[in-house]
Structure formats: structure tokens, C-alpha cells
Amino acid sequence: MTARTADPGAGATAADAGATGAATTARRVSREAEPSDRGPASSPKLILANELGNERIPRRPLDADAFFFSMADLVLNGGKPLSGTVTPSGNKNSVLPILCATLLTDDPVELRNVPDITDLDKLVAFFASQGSNIDWDRGKGLMKVDHKSFRSTLSNAELPQEMRSAVLLYPALLYRMGRITIRSNAKGCSLGVREIDPHLDVLSSLGASVDTGEPLAISVKGGFRGARHWLDYMSVTVTENFAMAASMARGSSVLINAASEPHVQDLCKALVAMGANITGIGTSMLSIEGVSRLHGATIEIGTDYHEVTTFLALGAITGGEVRVRHSVPEHFDLITRSFGKLGVSVLHEGDTAVVRRDQTRIIEKPYTTNLLPKIEAAPWPYFSVDLLPLLIALSTRCEGTIHFWNKVYENGFSWMPELAKFGAHVLVSDPHRIVVFGNRPLRPAVVDSPYVIRAAVALTMVAASISGRSVVRNAEIIKRAHPRFVENLRSLGAELEWR
């Protein structure tokens, strides 16, 4: 991401294995909401309260159609090598917190390379309902944000539902309002419950008070205060909330065991472009000196390395040659090595990532002969948990056996029965570990996607590699992260459509 200031574990053994866009204006959101986010995922609902008390103030109702969606299926005729060149979109996991951070200033902010994703529709609709002006040219990926008319005194305003990133509004809303109330029964998505306790912990350390009950009340009297905090685990959104709140705090703050994913770095760089004072970006310790105000900036949303990896994996699993522009090579050291364990070579020619035609797809055997080869995923700089489903899908087309270990989500492998419908052989060792027996005969199938973006993509990958017609039901969650998924795959030669 570039920014310019606008204006002042144990391994499994071999024995175990035998067991379009035109410009739109946010205040008149003209595009019909995409039917892609309906499902069990949700963030705690916020009720914005008057800073002086709990008085209910009339508000303009939100358009429910902007927040609730039906699901659609992907129909594929697979078995064709996918080849060509693709330009990935901006990073969903960067643009959402950055857009939330724009609420920390009344100055205009311009965002570039903005992906046209459904989660942004919800956030933009919420801001518009509060009086913000947002001009979004979807075709150019350009968004101009102006919050000077944001109505901070409104109460009982509904935040976008089925969108985890709503939690990223906590710091800015507290900064503007001083008090919010939230529902404590967080649900999360199919990967597991998304708890709010770590968010409340960091806000409390920075001077917020939390009153228990239902709903919970969070208040900040006199603004945030600098603090030192050590996270229990490297949470992306908790780190991002700390960075936003600490940037506006009085005094110095330090966060230890901070998340350091590229999208966390993008948010921190965006805050710096807006006038924040943050050091240690990209490391596990952030040091932040609070400032009195943030100003406007022009911010370029970074390329989504998840999408880069997705297109490379699609090329590899179908036997084609795919080139992906605007990759960031320094993000790919471990990703490239992980592909290599599956017999797939990923190259970089400048900022273009390439997977060549007809890879060997033979799983590497470790030097420790009584252990299975292993790919383990955990918070960055480990191999990304979000990318694990892509390599699981790829491994079903590779020769050999491999162990995958998800160290984060307790329900990350719930979609294995759907993979088995294609004929894949997978042993679920426990909620966090599986063993894939590769290169078994696969057949077309009708499968049901869970409410997990990368699992839906992974099932689509397998379907694309099999000759014949397959259907991935409820796959439109893919649009939460891949705004032109079908169009890009068609440009590579895939035959698929939404139904």
C-alpha cells in the first residue's frame, strides 16, 4: 500500500496416516445489493447512544436491502487448463479497516484501488445513513470520503449485520461519541465464534470503561489515554482497533504481540499518512505516540495477496499457466515454499507472479522419514490460515500424502465432507489437523459451500479441475473478497456462471 498526504506443534506420523461499475454516491446508494452475505456470520450489533445519556433520538431508517442477501450457486464445466494474465483487486482486509479509520477525521480522504465488494456496500450504507458523503466510482476503484456531516448524536443506529468488520468501528465511534452500547452475544462465521473480549480489553487499557449487562456499555470520558498492552494472541482486528484508538490517545502506547499481516501494515501506513505517529509497522510490537487530530490523505489500497495466491492455485490445479500482476514479492517467501511442498513452482518476474504449465504436483517428502510432509497455518508471519483451503484443494490433485494443521480456527475443516463428495480422501485427525491422500480419482459433484470465503473458493478450484459439470451451492460469499471472480476465471478460459 502506498499513501500520500492530501492536506495538513507436533507432526503427524506416517502411521497416523493409515488411521461493472459506474460512479455512485453513497447518500443515494444506487446499486442493488449483491446477494452474497446472508448466513450465520455476524458482528455484535451496536446501538449508538447520545454522549450525554441514553435518550433515544429519532433517526432515518436504513435500507434493509443493503444488509441482507440471498445466496447463489456457481455452476462449472471443469477439466480445462486455465491460462492467462489477471489483475487482482485491492485487499478487502485492508480497505475495510482503512475506511473505518477515515471516521477519525472530518477532512476529506481519497481511497484508490477500492474493490467492489459487498462488505463495503454495507459500511458505505451505514455511513450514508449517518450523514457522511461518500462518492464511489466502482469502475475506477475510487472512493472519496467526507465525514464532516456525520451525525454523531444519533442513537439506535444499526451497524451492518453479517459483517465481522463492524467491530472496527468501535474506536472511531467512541472517539466521536464518547459512548456506545453493544450486544455481547457475538456469533461469528462458520469458522467459529468471534469473541469481543480482546477488543474490550484493549479499549479498557486505553481508558475506556465497560459496564456489564445486556447490552454492554462502553464509554470514554475525556478521550483515550496512552497505555502498554500485551495481547493474549496475535489478533488482526484487535491490533487494528488498538492502532486506531492509540493514534488518538493522549501520550504514548505500546502493543506487544501485535498482528503484522500485510493488511495490518496497510492500515498503520494509512493512519501515518493521515498524521498518526506509529513505529514498528510489520513487527510484533507497535509503538504509537498519540496526536490531537488526523487530517485528510490519498491512500492506495494494496493488492490482495490472497487473490494473487488464489489465481496461482487455480492455474496449478488445472495444469495451466497463470500470471498475476501487481504482486508483492516480499509477501511470498513462505507462500512460495508452501506451494513447493506440493510440487508447484511459483516465480516472480518483477511484480508479476507466475505459475507455469504442467507442474509436477508431487508432494515433497521430508528428510525426517517417519513424519508426513506438513503445511501449518497460524498468524502472520506463519503461512496464512486464509490460504490453507487453497492448498488443501490443490493437494487433492497432487501425488502423495500431506498433513495440514490449522492452528487458529476450531472449525476450519468443517467443509471436508463436501470435498469428499468429489471423491477426495481426507482423514480428519481432530478439529485442527487433517491428512490428505492426494491424486485419488475425482468426479463432478454438487457440493454445499460453508459460510467461509476461502472454502467456497477451494471447492470451486476442485470443481474446475474435474471434467464435467459441478455445482458449488451458496458460493456467492466469494464476492465478499473477489469482486470479479467469475469474470477473471472466464478470462483464463473457465466455463462457469452464477445461477
ROTIZA-732817 format. One record per residue (C-alpha): residue number from 1; x, y, z. Coordinates in steps of 0.001 Angstrom, whole numbers, plus 500000, padded with zeros to 6 digits. Layout:
+-------+--------+--------+--------+
| numar |     xx |     yy |     zz |
+-------+--------+--------+--------+
|   NUM |      X |      Y |      Z |
...
+-------+--------+--------+--------+
***
This chain:
+-------+--------+--------+--------+
| numar |     xx |     yy |     zz |
+-------+--------+--------+--------+
|     1 | 500000 | 500000 | 500000 |
|     2 | 501255 | 503475 | 499197 |
|     3 | 499875 | 506614 | 500757 |
|     4 | 500232 | 510320 | 500129 |
|     5 | 499176 | 513094 | 502442 |
|     6 | 496447 | 515188 | 500886 |
|     7 | 496212 | 518053 | 503320 |
|     8 | 497803 | 519087 | 506575 |
|     9 | 503397 | 471858 | 517196 |
|    10 | 503602 | 468091 | 516868 |
|    11 | 503799 | 466483 | 513389 |
|    12 | 501578 | 463633 | 512241 |
|    13 | 503456 | 460376 | 511713 |
|    14 | 503239 | 458100 | 508722 |
|    15 | 501495 | 455584 | 510953 |
|    16 | 498819 | 458169 | 511764 |
|    17 | 498075 | 458467 | 508074 |
|    18 | 496954 | 454854 | 507937 |
|    19 | 494419 | 455589 | 510573 |
|    20 | 480913 | 496933 | 486373 |
|    21 | 480941 | 499845 | 487720 |
|    22 | 479671 | 503363 | 487236 |
|    23 | 480129 | 506192 | 489707 |
|    24 | 477699 | 506180 | 492614 |
|    25 | 477084 | 508494 | 495541 |
|    26 | 476748 | 506885 | 498938 |
|    27 | 473849 | 509020 | 500124 |
|    28 | 471925 | 507584 | 497199 |
|    29 | 473333 | 504069 | 497034 |
|    30 | 472026 | 503151 | 493613 |
|    31 | 473376 | 499664 | 493008 |
|    32 | 471135 | 496824 | 494093 |
|    33 | 472843 | 494990 | 496956 |
|    34 | 474662 | 491882 | 495825 |
|    35 | 473075 | 488683 | 497208 |
|    36 | 476205 | 487414 | 498835 |
|    37 | 476435 | 487799 | 502561 |
|    38 | 473452 | 486060 | 504023 |
|    39 | 474431 | 483403 | 506510 |
|    40 | 475326 | 482830 | 510145 |
|    41 | 478186 | 485297 | 510395 |
|    42 | 477519 | 488460 | 512322 |
|    43 | 479217 | 491081 | 514435 |
|    44 | 477848 | 492403 | 517706 |
|    45 | 475073 | 494849 | 516967 |
|    46 | 475834 | 498380 | 518134 |
|    47 | 473324 | 500858 | 519427 |
|    48 | 474819 | 504327 | 519262 |
|    49 | 473883 | 506344 | 522319 |
|    50 | 473843 | 510068 | 522949 |
|    51 | 477065 | 511102 | 524673 |
|    52 | 475024 | 512705 | 527460 |
|    53 | 472829 | 509731 | 528192 |
|    54 | 470538 | 507087 | 526795 |
|    55 | 467949 | 509394 | 525271 |
|    56 | 466502 | 507880 | 522099 |
|    57 | 466750 | 510312 | 519214 |
|    58 | 464735 | 509779 | 516009 |
|    59 | 466783 | 508704 | 513034 |
|    60 | 466318 | 507923 | 509372 |
|    61 | 465850 | 504150 | 508893 |
|    62 | 468425 | 502221 | 506906 |
|    63 | 467587 | 500348 | 503736 |
|    64 | 467361 | 496733 | 504838 |
|    65 | 468120 | 495551 | 501308 |
|    66 | 471642 | 496872 | 501730 |
|    67 | 472311 | 494493 | 504592 |
|    68 | 470594 | 491178 | 503844 |
|    69 | 471313 | 488892 | 500929 |
|    70 | 470220 | 485657 | 499308 |
|    71 | 472762 | 483117 | 498161 |
|    72 | 473567 | 481951 | 494636 |
|    73 | 475306 | 478894 | 493230 |
|    74 | 478308 | 478543 | 490925 |
|    75 | 477887 | 476132 | 488012 |
|    76 | 481134 | 474951 | 486399 |
|    77 | 482082 | 472818 | 483434 |
|    78 | 485589 | 471871 | 484527 |
|    79 | 488595 | 469965 | 483275 |
|    80 | 490176 | 472746 | 481187 |
|    81 | 493643 | 474210 | 481879 |
|    82 | 493252 | 477821 | 482972 |
|    83 | 495809 | 480160 | 481434 |
|    84 | 496258 | 483883 | 481017 |
|    85 | 497042 | 487084 | 482896 |
|    86 | 494954 | 488512 | 485743 |
|    87 | 494995 | 491787 | 487659 |
|    88 | 493927 | 491246 | 491291 |
|    89 | 491705 | 493612 | 493233 |
|    90 | 492516 | 495716 | 496261 |
|    91 | 492763 | 493910 | 499567 |
|    92 | 489368 | 493507 | 501281 |
|    93 | 491118 | 493114 | 504629 |
|    94 | 492895 | 496436 | 504091 |
|    95 | 490110 | 498607 | 502743 |
|    96 | 487586 | 497772 | 505485 |
|    97 | 489675 | 498967 | 508480 |
|    98 | 491038 | 501886 | 506449 |
|    99 | 487516 | 503026 | 505608 |
|   100 | 486604 | 502720 | 509302 |
|   101 | 489698 | 504790 | 510175 |
|   102 | 488528 | 507632 | 507914 |
|   103 | 485859 | 508303 | 510561 |
|   104 | 488670 | 509577 | 512814 |
|   105 | 488896 | 512792 | 510755 |
|   106 | 486489 | 515349 | 509314 |
|   107 | 488887 | 516097 | 506450 |
|   108 | 488269 | 514542 | 503033 |
|   109 | 490050 | 511234 | 502385 |
|   110 | 490516 | 509651 | 498960 |
|   111 | 490896 | 505882 | 498621 |
|   112 | 492222 | 504300 | 495428 |
|   113 | 492165 | 500720 | 494141 |
|   114 | 488993 | 500098 | 496162 |
|   115 | 487497 | 496638 | 495491 |
|   116 | 483783 | 496440 | 494690 |
|   117 | 482821 | 494044 | 497495 |
|   118 | 479596 | 493565 | 499403 |
|   119 | 481052 | 494297 | 502847 |
|   120 | 481869 | 497799 | 501609 |
|   121 | 478282 | 498246 | 500422 |
|   122 | 477114 | 497730 | 503991 |
|   123 | 479673 | 500039 | 505535 |
|   124 | 479028 | 502759 | 502954 |
|   125 | 475262 | 502453 | 503534 |
|   126 | 475809 | 502859 | 507280 |
|   127 | 477953 | 505976 | 506819 |
|   128 | 475409 | 507432 | 504406 |
|   129 | 472611 | 506882 | 506942 |
|   130 | 474656 | 508887 | 509449 |
|   131 | 475072 | 511818 | 507054 |
|   132 | 478540 | 511159 | 505597 |
|   133 | 479191 | 511936 | 501947 |
|   134 | 480892 | 509154 | 500014 |
|   135 | 481365 | 509248 | 496240 |
|   136 | 482348 | 505812 | 494970 |
|   137 | 483315 | 505276 | 491349 |
|   138 | 483226 | 501491 | 491290 |
|   139 | 484618 | 501240 | 487782 |
|   140 | 487728 | 503274 | 488621 |
|   141 | 488033 | 501878 | 492142 |
|   142 | 487999 | 505426 | 493517 |
|   143 | 486219 | 506455 | 496727 |
|   144 | 486062 | 509978 | 498159 |
|   145 | 485050 | 510103 | 501817 |
|   146 | 483894 | 513126 | 503801 |
|   147 | 482596 | 512632 | 507354 |
|   148 | 482221 | 516267 | 508409 |
|   149 | 478412 | 515859 | 508354 |
|   150 | 478436 | 512556 | 510270 |
|   151 | 475622 | 512753 | 512834 |
|   152 | 477378 | 511650 | 515997 |
|   153 | 474409 | 512301 | 518273 |
|   154 | 472072 | 509766 | 516676 |
|   155 | 471082 | 506781 | 518758 |
|   156 | 469924 | 503265 | 517996 |
|   157 | 471673 | 503268 | 514605 |
|   158 | 472097 | 499799 | 513197 |
|   159 | 475507 | 498686 | 512033 |
|   160 | 475864 | 496377 | 509033 |
|   161 | 474907 | 492866 | 510083 |
|   162 | 476675 | 489683 | 508947 |
|   163 | 479883 | 491740 | 508741 |
|   164 | 482667 | 490991 | 511183 |
|   165 | 484446 | 494226 | 510368 |
|   166 | 481725 | 496234 | 512157 |
|   167 | 483818 | 495782 | 515296 |
|   168 | 486415 | 498031 | 513635 |
|   169 | 484070 | 500990 | 514101 |
|   170 | 484405 | 500883 | 517905 |
|   171 | 487427 | 503263 | 518210 |
|   172 | 486103 | 505917 | 515821 |
|   173 | 482588 | 505856 | 517286 |
|   174 | 483956 | 506153 | 520821 |
|   175 | 486260 | 508969 | 519688 |
|   176 | 483315 | 510855 | 518193 |
|   177 | 480550 | 509975 | 520648 |
|   178 | 482164 | 509001 | 523911 |
|   179 | 479713 | 506154 | 524484 |
|   180 | 478298 | 503147 | 522626 |
|   181 | 476365 | 500067 | 523621 |
|   182 | 476829 | 496637 | 522062 |
|   183 | 475231 | 493226 | 522216 |
|   184 | 477517 | 490714 | 523918 |
|   185 | 476326 | 487560 | 522165 |
|   186 | 478755 | 487597 | 519251 |
|   187 | 478111 | 484833 | 516729 |
|   188 | 480868 | 484938 | 514104 |
|   189 | 481022 | 482886 | 510931 |
|   190 | 481318 | 479183 | 510174 |
|   191 | 484944 | 479189 | 511305 |
|   192 | 483913 | 479807 | 514917 |
|   193 | 482799 | 482396 | 517452 |
|   194 | 484391 | 485840 | 517144 |
|   195 | 484742 | 486997 | 520731 |
|   196 | 484659 | 490673 | 521626 |
|   197 | 486562 | 490366 | 524912 |
|   198 | 490015 | 491130 | 523424 |
|   199 | 488597 | 494286 | 521827 |
|   200 | 487153 | 495402 | 525158 |
|   201 | 490479 | 494608 | 526851 |
|   202 | 492493 | 496900 | 524576 |
|   203 | 489901 | 499676 | 524738 |
|   204 | 489854 | 499395 | 528540 |
|   205 | 493646 | 499622 | 528660 |
|   206 | 493373 | 502852 | 526646 |
|   207 | 490951 | 504408 | 529139 |
|   208 | 487524 | 503086 | 528187 |
|   209 | 485054 | 501877 | 530805 |
|   210 | 482889 | 498799 | 530224 |
|   211 | 479597 | 498411 | 532084 |
|   212 | 478391 | 494822 | 532123 |
|   213 | 474852 | 493827 | 531292 |
|   214 | 472888 | 493330 | 528107 |
|   215 | 473703 | 495344 | 526150 |
|   216 | 477243 | 496194 | 527245 |
|   217 | 478044 | 499886 | 527508 |
|   218 | 481474 | 501242 | 526546 |
|   219 | 482366 | 504819 | 527368 |
|   220 | 485425 | 507060 | 527167 |
|   221 | 485466 | 510218 | 529272 |
|   222 | 487932 | 512804 | 528091 |
|   223 | 489291 | 510692 | 525246 |
|   224 | 491654 | 507729 | 525034 |
|   225 | 494789 | 507592 | 527188 |
|   226 | 498077 | 506007 | 526132 |
|   227 | 498918 | 502588 | 527592 |
|   228 | 501082 | 499491 | 527287 |
|   229 | 499201 | 496303 | 526419 |
|   230 | 500247 | 492705 | 525729 |
|   231 | 497794 | 490716 | 523593 |
|   232 | 496889 | 487139 | 524501 |
|   233 | 497290 | 486231 | 520833 |
|   234 | 498050 | 487996 | 517560 |
|   235 | 494576 | 489176 | 516590 |
|   236 | 494345 | 491209 | 513391 |
|   237 | 491236 | 493231 | 514225 |
|   238 | 492255 | 493773 | 517860 |
|   239 | 495634 | 495096 | 516686 |
|   240 | 493858 | 497370 | 514219 |
|   241 | 491496 | 498684 | 516895 |
|   242 | 494441 | 499371 | 519189 |
|   243 | 496246 | 501253 | 516408 |
|   244 | 493227 | 503451 | 515670 |
|   245 | 492431 | 504217 | 519323 |
|   246 | 496064 | 504745 | 520373 |
|   247 | 496635 | 507124 | 517454 |
|   248 | 494074 | 509472 | 519036 |
|   249 | 495158 | 508869 | 522646 |
|   250 | 496961 | 511270 | 524942 |
|   251 | 500522 | 510061 | 525438 |
|   252 | 502465 | 507015 | 524311 |
|   253 | 501168 | 503491 | 523710 |
|   254 | 502853 | 500144 | 523081 |
|   255 | 501228 | 496961 | 521826 |
|   256 | 503154 | 493728 | 522341 |
|   257 | 502323 | 490526 | 520423 |
|   258 | 500715 | 492648 | 517715 |
|   259 | 499491 | 491121 | 514473 |
|   260 | 501669 | 492047 | 511494 |
|   261 | 499770 | 490831 | 508406 |
|   262 | 500131 | 492945 | 505236 |
|   263 | 496631 | 494365 | 505754 |
|   264 | 497529 | 495422 | 509319 |
|   265 | 500581 | 497138 | 507875 |
|   266 | 498362 | 498828 | 505283 |
|   267 | 496102 | 500261 | 507991 |
|   268 | 499054 | 501546 | 510009 |
|   269 | 500566 | 503182 | 506915 |
|   270 | 497208 | 504770 | 506131 |
|   271 | 496997 | 506171 | 509674 |
|   272 | 500536 | 507552 | 509304 |
|   273 | 499507 | 509197 | 506016 |
|   274 | 496675 | 510827 | 507968 |
|   275 | 499095 | 512164 | 510569 |
|   276 | 499473 | 509351 | 513110 |
|   277 | 502856 | 508578 | 514686 |
|   278 | 503398 | 504791 | 514532 |
|   279 | 506664 | 502846 | 514569 |
|   280 | 507317 | 499114 | 514439 |
|   281 | 504970 | 498573 | 511491 |
|   282 | 505336 | 494994 | 510247 |
|   283 | 506706 | 493729 | 513580 |
|   284 | 505080 | 492193 | 516650 |
|   285 | 505473 | 495407 | 518677 |
|   286 | 503821 | 498686 | 517749 |
|   287 | 504795 | 501973 | 519391 |
|   288 | 502321 | 504814 | 518947 |
|   289 | 502544 | 508428 | 520018 |
|   290 | 499060 | 509917 | 520145 |
|   291 | 498169 | 513047 | 518167 |
|   292 | 495435 | 515630 | 518676 |
|   293 | 493886 | 515198 | 515245 |
|   294 | 494229 | 513356 | 511958 |
|   295 | 493985 | 515014 | 508555 |
|   296 | 492993 | 514016 | 505052 |
|   297 | 495107 | 511861 | 502765 |
|   298 | 495162 | 509990 | 499479 |
|   299 | 495598 | 506279 | 500149 |
|   300 | 496234 | 503449 | 497699 |
|   301 | 494747 | 500124 | 498814 |
|   302 | 497337 | 497358 | 498482 |
|   303 | 496976 | 494292 | 496267 |
|   304 | 495214 | 491338 | 497874 |
|   305 | 497840 | 488614 | 498279 |
|   306 | 495013 | 486164 | 498973 |
|   307 | 493657 | 486805 | 495489 |
|   308 | 497112 | 486548 | 493925 |
|   309 | 497532 | 483149 | 495595 |
|   310 | 494031 | 482090 | 494514 |
|   311 | 494753 | 482613 | 490812 |
|   312 | 498135 | 480893 | 491068 |
|   313 | 496497 | 477889 | 492746 |
|   314 | 493790 | 477763 | 490054 |
|   315 | 496456 | 477645 | 487376 |
|   316 | 498346 | 474907 | 489215 |
|   317 | 495345 | 472680 | 489919 |
|   318 | 494108 | 472828 | 486306 |
|   319 | 497532 | 472441 | 484662 |
|   320 | 497562 | 475875 | 483038 |
|   321 | 499902 | 478866 | 483137 |
|   322 | 498682 | 481892 | 485066 |
|   323 | 500359 | 485263 | 485528 |
|   324 | 499126 | 487673 | 488215 |
|   325 | 500079 | 491347 | 488037 |
|   326 | 500885 | 493692 | 490929 |
|   327 | 502030 | 491010 | 493341 |
|   328 | 504298 | 491958 | 496244 |
|   329 | 507232 | 489503 | 496118 |
|   330 | 508309 | 490126 | 499725 |
|   331 | 504979 | 488695 | 500901 |
|   332 | 505569 | 485409 | 499092 |
|   333 | 508668 | 483723 | 500571 |
|   334 | 506713 | 481273 | 502726 |
|   335 | 503780 | 481058 | 500316 |
|   336 | 506192 | 480036 | 497538 |
|   337 | 507819 | 477413 | 499783 |
|   338 | 504414 | 476011 | 500684 |
|   339 | 503489 | 475664 | 497011 |
|   340 | 506851 | 473929 | 496565 |
|   341 | 505888 | 471270 | 499107 |
|   342 | 503103 | 470320 | 496688 |
|   343 | 505418 | 470173 | 493687 |
|   344 | 504373 | 473566 | 492325 |
|   345 | 506920 | 476263 | 491479 |
|   346 | 505863 | 479914 | 491840 |
|   347 | 508088 | 482550 | 490244 |
|   348 | 508155 | 486328 | 490308 |
|   349 | 509086 | 488405 | 487275 |
|   350 | 509274 | 491828 | 488844 |
|   351 | 505841 | 492309 | 490432 |
|   352 | 504188 | 489596 | 488299 |
|   353 | 503678 | 486218 | 489988 |
|   354 | 503761 | 483232 | 487644 |
|   355 | 502870 | 479546 | 487820 |
|   356 | 503973 | 477614 | 484712 |
|   357 | 502020 | 474992 | 482828 |
|   358 | 502145 | 471298 | 483783 |
|   359 | 503750 | 471382 | 487238 |
|   360 | 504916 | 468034 | 488665 |
|   361 | 502466 | 468205 | 491588 |
|   362 | 504445 | 465589 | 493514 |
|   363 | 504370 | 466188 | 497274 |
|   364 | 507863 | 466664 | 498737 |
|   365 | 508950 | 464078 | 501280 |
|   366 | 510617 | 465448 | 504422 |
|   367 | 514127 | 464410 | 505447 |
|   368 | 512614 | 463084 | 508687 |
|   369 | 511296 | 459931 | 507094 |
|   370 | 508850 | 458871 | 509832 |
|   371 | 506889 | 462136 | 509542 |
|   372 | 504440 | 463247 | 506925 |
|   373 | 505142 | 466444 | 504985 |
|   374 | 503278 | 469284 | 506673 |
|   375 | 501861 | 472727 | 505988 |
|   376 | 500866 | 474568 | 509147 |
|   377 | 498972 | 477829 | 509312 |
|   378 | 498906 | 480437 | 512067 |
|   379 | 499022 | 484243 | 512384 |
|   380 | 501479 | 486047 | 510103 |
|   381 | 504388 | 485621 | 509508 |
|   382 | 503276 | 481974 | 509535 |
|   383 | 501556 | 480671 | 506426 |
|   384 | 498179 | 482414 | 506341 |
|   385 | 495209 | 480455 | 507691 |
|   386 | 493057 | 482036 | 504987 |
|   387 | 495220 | 480429 | 502303 |
|   388 | 495138 | 476933 | 503781 |
|   389 | 491918 | 475841 | 501985 |
|   390 | 493508 | 476696 | 498623 |
|   391 | 496443 | 474359 | 499189 |
|   392 | 494170 | 471665 | 500611 |
|   393 | 492222 | 471785 | 497348 |
|   394 | 495440 | 471717 | 495316 |
|   395 | 496794 | 468757 | 497316 |
|   396 | 493880 | 466571 | 496198 |
|   397 | 495440 | 466721 | 492708 |
|   398 | 498988 | 466039 | 493901 |
|   399 | 500796 | 462705 | 494171 |
|   400 | 501434 | 461768 | 497794 |
|   401 | 500117 | 462345 | 501296 |
|   402 | 500343 | 465538 | 503347 |
|   403 | 499321 | 466824 | 506768 |
|   404 | 497618 | 470236 | 507180 |
|   405 | 497465 | 471971 | 510553 |
|   406 | 495163 | 474929 | 511239 |
|   407 | 496395 | 476465 | 514490 |
|   408 | 493737 | 479182 | 514656 |
|   409 | 490152 | 478150 | 513896 |
|   410 | 488368 | 475382 | 515761 |
|   411 | 486027 | 474763 | 512837 |
|   412 | 488326 | 475364 | 509894 |
|   413 | 487887 | 471872 | 508436 |
|   414 | 484102 | 471588 | 508669 |
|   415 | 483862 | 471533 | 504865 |
|   416 | 485833 | 468289 | 504419 |
|   417 | 482633 | 466246 | 503820 |
|   418 | 481938 | 468482 | 500809 |
|   419 | 485437 | 467857 | 499482 |
|   420 | 484794 | 464134 | 499866 |
|   421 | 481781 | 464408 | 497547 |
|   422 | 484254 | 464954 | 494706 |
|   423 | 485972 | 461710 | 495718 |
|   424 | 488823 | 463283 | 497704 |
|   425 | 490337 | 461175 | 500505 |
|   426 | 490775 | 463206 | 503685 |
|   427 | 491364 | 461995 | 507235 |
|   428 | 490188 | 464483 | 509885 |
|   429 | 492534 | 463834 | 512814 |
|   430 | 490980 | 466466 | 515104 |
|   431 | 489367 | 469914 | 514689 |
|   432 | 492748 | 471439 | 513806 |
|   433 | 494516 | 468743 | 511753 |
|   434 | 493788 | 466736 | 508619 |
|   435 | 495690 | 464369 | 506336 |
|   436 | 495022 | 464493 | 502584 |
|   437 | 495733 | 461428 | 500430 |
|   438 | 496352 | 463009 | 497062 |
|   439 | 495691 | 462084 | 493454 |
|   440 | 492658 | 459883 | 494087 |
|   441 | 490116 | 459671 | 491233 |
|   442 | 487804 | 462686 | 491385 |
|   443 | 484352 | 463119 | 489865 |
|   444 | 481971 | 466038 | 489283 |
|   445 | 479652 | 466744 | 492190 |
|   446 | 477093 | 469079 | 493703 |
|   447 | 478546 | 470449 | 496942 |
|   448 | 477446 | 472945 | 499582 |
|   449 | 479797 | 475760 | 500493 |
|   450 | 480053 | 476781 | 504149 |
|   451 | 479924 | 480457 | 505054 |
|   452 | 483707 | 480699 | 504605 |
|   453 | 485116 | 482627 | 501652 |
|   454 | 488251 | 480542 | 501032 |
|   455 | 486418 | 477231 | 501481 |
|   456 | 483985 | 478294 | 498748 |
|   457 | 486954 | 479185 | 496543 |
|   458 | 488662 | 475864 | 497332 |
|   459 | 485586 | 473851 | 496349 |
|   460 | 485398 | 475863 | 493125 |
|   461 | 489058 | 475074 | 492445 |
|   462 | 488473 | 471340 | 492734 |
|   463 | 485387 | 471563 | 490514 |
|   464 | 487391 | 473482 | 487895 |
|   465 | 489954 | 470670 | 487759 |
|   466 | 487396 | 467900 | 487071 |
|   467 | 485934 | 467206 | 483632 |
|   468 | 482169 | 467596 | 483670 |
|   469 | 479536 | 469724 | 485345 |
|   470 | 479771 | 470568 | 489046 |
|   471 | 477765 | 472915 | 491227 |
|   472 | 479029 | 474794 | 494287 |
|   473 | 475938 | 475879 | 496181 |
|   474 | 475848 | 479050 | 498292 |
|   475 | 479127 | 480176 | 496739 |
|   476 | 478324 | 483862 | 496441 |
|   477 | 480125 | 484568 | 499683 |
|   478 | 483145 | 484618 | 497343 |
|   479 | 482102 | 488126 | 496311 |
|   480 | 482954 | 489370 | 499788 |
|   481 | 486620 | 489144 | 498775 |
|   482 | 486701 | 488590 | 494994 |
|   483 | 484545 | 491207 | 493220 |
|   484 | 485290 | 489890 | 489705 |
|   485 | 485826 | 486224 | 490469 |
|   486 | 483727 | 484768 | 487643 |
|   487 | 484886 | 487367 | 485117 |
|   488 | 488548 | 486720 | 485947 |
|   489 | 488161 | 482955 | 485697 |
|   490 | 486381 | 483289 | 482364 |
|   491 | 489287 | 485393 | 481103 |
|   492 | 491519 | 482398 | 481926 |
|   493 | 489283 | 480052 | 479925 |
|   494 | 486972 | 478704 | 482637 |
|   495 | 483354 | 477860 | 481891 |
|   496 | 481283 | 478943 | 484888 |
|   497 | 478310 | 481094 | 485747 |
|   498 | 476168 | 482213 | 488652 |
|   499 | 472785 | 480550 | 488974 |
+-------+--------+--------+--------+
***
